[in-house]
Amino acid sequence: MNKNTLIALTLVILISYSCNKYDDGPAFSLRTKKGRLVGEWKLDKVISQGQTQSLDSDYDTIWEFERDGDFEQSMEYGSYSYGYNGEWEFDDNGEELEIQINGEGTITFEINRLTNNELWLEMGSTEYEFEKN
């Protein structure tokens, strides 16, 4: 092998190894984690201690992440709705997501999957699966 081929092969291996940051993928993405996270997400599934919780069809939870770090959570149940504002940021080398609600406190989630259309978070023994809205 010539020197350039060896260097190129080494770079490909290093890049491939470092791209799989989250347990459930993706293995590689051309978009930054911030670029994938920004937008509106709808809670699709909650899994607590291995059991999938059914979500009432009249109940919607939407999380919106803004590029500037602003966060908004809105919940609707029938004709009743409420929401929270706060800020978000990545922590622990981008493997965790911290959300601060109205200066009240910070909630930290482990990111298991972050694609253009899927966001899977875990806190304790509960997993939250979101789909891009």
C-alpha positions as a LaTeX table, in Angstrom:
\begin{tabular}{lrrr}
\hline
Residue & $x$ (\AA) & $y$ (\AA) & $z$ (\AA) \\
\hline
Met1 & 0.00 & 0.00 & 0.00 \\
Asn2 & 1.20 & 3.45 & $-0.71$ \\
Lys3 & 1.30 & 6.13 & 1.96 \\
Asn4 & $-1.79$ & 8.08 & 0.73 \\
Thr5 & $-3.96$ & 4.96 & 0.64 \\
Leu6 & $-2.90$ & 4.03 & 4.18 \\
Ile7 & $-3.68$ & 7.54 & 5.47 \\
Ala8 & $-7.09$ & 7.57 & 3.73 \\
Leu9 & $-7.97$ & 4.14 & 5.12 \\
Thr10 & $-6.95$ & 5.19 & 8.64 \\
Leu11 & $-9.12$ & 8.33 & 8.41 \\
Val12 & $-12.14$ & 6.35 & 7.22 \\
Ile13 & $-11.78$ & 3.92 & 10.13 \\
Leu14 & $-11.39$ & 6.72 & 12.69 \\
Ile15 & $-14.35$ & 8.68 & 11.32 \\
Ser16 & $-16.57$ & 5.58 & 11.20 \\
Tyr17 & $-15.67$ & 4.67 & 14.77 \\
Ser18 & $-16.36$ & 8.16 & 16.13 \\
Cys19 & $-19.66$ & 8.72 & 14.30 \\
Asn20 & $-21.74$ & 6.21 & 16.26 \\
Lys21 & $-22.32$ & 8.36 & 19.33 \\
Tyr22 & $-25.75$ & 7.05 & 20.38 \\
Asp23 & $-26.66$ & 3.51 & 21.42 \\
Asp24 & $-29.38$ & 3.14 & 18.80 \\
Gly25 & $-27.73$ & 5.18 & 16.05 \\
Pro26 & $-27.48$ & 6.52 & 13.53 \\
Ala27 & $-24.06$ & 5.16 & 12.65 \\
Phe28 & $-23.37$ & 8.18 & 10.43 \\
Ser29 & $-25.07$ & 11.48 & 9.62 \\
Leu30 & $-24.07$ & 14.45 & 7.50 \\
Arg31 & $-26.18$ & 16.76 & 9.70 \\
Thr32 & $-24.91$ & 17.96 & 13.06 \\
Lys33 & $-26.66$ & 16.75 & 16.19 \\
Lys34 & $-27.97$ & 20.30 & 16.71 \\
Gly35 & $-29.27$ & 20.38 & 13.12 \\
Arg36 & $-31.09$ & 17.09 & 13.70 \\
Leu37 & $-32.56$ & 18.15 & 17.05 \\
Val38 & $-33.87$ & 21.60 & 16.09 \\
Gly39 & $-37.57$ & 21.51 & 15.26 \\
Glu40 & $-40.85$ & 20.27 & 16.63 \\
Trp41 & $-41.17$ & 16.75 & 18.09 \\
Lys42 & $-44.30$ & 14.81 & 19.10 \\
Leu43 & $-44.16$ & 12.22 & 21.89 \\
Asp44 & $-45.00$ & 8.91 & 20.25 \\
Lys45 & $-44.21$ & 6.26 & 22.86 \\
Val46 & $-43.27$ & 5.94 & 26.55 \\
Ile47 & $-41.59$ & 2.77 & 27.77 \\
Ser48 & $-41.34$ & 2.40 & 31.54 \\
Gln49 & $-39.42$ & $-0.54$ & 33.01 \\
Gly50 & $-39.72$ & $-2.40$ & 29.70 \\
Gln51 & $-43.50$ & $-1.92$ & 29.41 \\
Thr52 & $-44.92$ & 0.30 & 26.65 \\
Gln53 & $-47.39$ & 2.80 & 28.05 \\
Ser54 & $-50.41$ & 3.50 & 25.88 \\
Leu55 & $-50.85$ & 7.18 & 25.02 \\
Asp56 & $-54.41$ & 8.49 & 24.96 \\
Ser57 & $-55.25$ & 9.60 & 21.41 \\
Asp58 & $-56.65$ & 12.88 & 22.83 \\
Tyr59 & $-53.35$ & 13.64 & 24.58 \\
Asp60 & $-50.51$ & 15.33 & 22.67 \\
Thr61 & $-47.12$ & 16.36 & 23.98 \\
Ile62 & $-44.98$ & 18.50 & 21.68 \\
Trp63 & $-41.41$ & 19.59 & 22.35 \\
Glu64 & $-39.86$ & 22.32 & 20.25 \\
Phe65 & $-36.12$ & 22.95 & 20.18 \\
Glu66 & $-34.89$ & 26.23 & 18.72 \\
Arg67 & $-31.43$ & 26.73 & 17.28 \\
Asp68 & $-30.68$ & 29.48 & 19.84 \\
Gly69 & $-31.24$ & 27.10 & 22.79 \\
Asp70 & $-34.86$ & 28.00 & 23.54 \\
Phe71 & $-37.20$ & 25.14 & 24.43 \\
Glu72 & $-40.98$ & 24.93 & 24.54 \\
Gln73 & $-43.17$ & 22.07 & 25.70 \\
Ser74 & $-46.89$ & 22.09 & 24.97 \\
Met75 & $-49.41$ & 19.53 & 26.15 \\
Glu76 & $-52.99$ & 19.20 & 24.98 \\
Tyr77 & $-55.68$ & 16.98 & 26.37 \\
Gly78 & $-59.04$ & 17.50 & 24.72 \\
Ser79 & $-59.88$ & 21.19 & 25.15 \\
Tyr80 & $-57.30$ & 21.67 & 27.95 \\
Ser81 & $-53.78$ & 22.80 & 27.09 \\
Tyr82 & $-50.73$ & 24.18 & 28.85 \\
Gly83 & $-47.06$ & 24.66 & 28.18 \\
Tyr84 & $-43.64$ & 25.38 & 29.59 \\
Asn85 & $-40.72$ & 27.41 & 28.31 \\
Gly86 & $-37.08$ & 26.94 & 29.02 \\
Glu87 & $-33.68$ & 26.32 & 27.51 \\
Trp88 & $-31.84$ & 23.27 & 26.24 \\
Glu89 & $-28.23$ & 22.26 & 25.67 \\
Phe90 & $-26.15$ & 19.19 & 25.01 \\
Asp91 & $-23.90$ & 17.91 & 27.78 \\
Asp92 & $-21.42$ & 15.09 & 28.33 \\
Asn93 & $-19.90$ & 15.32 & 24.86 \\
Gly94 & $-23.32$ & 15.48 & 23.19 \\
Glu95 & $-24.55$ & 12.22 & 24.66 \\
Glu96 & $-26.98$ & 13.90 & 27.05 \\
Leu97 & $-29.67$ & 16.54 & 26.63 \\
Glu98 & $-30.28$ & 19.01 & 29.44 \\
Ile99 & $-33.58$ & 20.89 & 29.57 \\
Gln100 & $-34.10$ & 23.71 & 32.04 \\
Ile101 & $-37.76$ & 24.64 & 32.56 \\
Asn102 & $-38.49$ & 28.28 & 33.47 \\
Gly103 & $-35.39$ & 28.47 & 35.64 \\
Glu104 & $-37.00$ & 25.92 & 38.01 \\
Gly105 & $-34.62$ & 23.06 & 37.53 \\
Thr106 & $-32.74$ & 21.00 & 35.00 \\
Ile107 & $-33.80$ & 17.60 & 33.66 \\
Thr108 & $-31.11$ & 15.48 & 32.03 \\
Phe109 & $-31.88$ & 12.80 & 29.45 \\
Glu110 & $-29.51$ & 10.29 & 27.88 \\
Ile111 & $-29.84$ & 10.39 & 24.10 \\
Asn112 & $-30.26$ & 6.87 & 22.67 \\
Arg113 & $-31.15$ & 7.84 & 19.10 \\
Leu114 & $-31.16$ & 11.14 & 17.21 \\
Thr115 & $-31.95$ & 11.10 & 13.51 \\
Asn116 & $-33.73$ & 13.60 & 11.28 \\
Asn117 & $-37.09$ & 12.03 & 12.24 \\
Glu118 & $-36.53$ & 10.13 & 15.51 \\
Leu119 & $-35.51$ & 11.22 & 19.00 \\
Trp120 & $-35.22$ & 8.57 & 21.70 \\
Leu121 & $-34.43$ & 9.77 & 25.21 \\
Glu122 & $-33.94$ & 7.89 & 28.47 \\
Met123 & $-34.19$ & 9.02 & 32.06 \\
Gly124 & $-33.81$ & 6.37 & 34.73 \\
Ser125 & $-35.85$ & 3.34 & 33.69 \\
Thr126 & $-38.15$ & 5.33 & 31.38 \\
Glu127 & $-37.64$ & 5.83 & 27.65 \\
Tyr128 & $-39.36$ & 8.49 & 25.56 \\
Glu129 & $-39.68$ & 8.13 & 21.79 \\
Phe130 & $-40.49$ & 11.22 & 19.71 \\
Glu131 & $-41.19$ & 11.66 & 16.01 \\
Lys132 & $-40.49$ & 14.86 & 14.08 \\
Asn133 & $-43.73$ & 16.76 & 13.67 \\
\hline
\end{tabular}
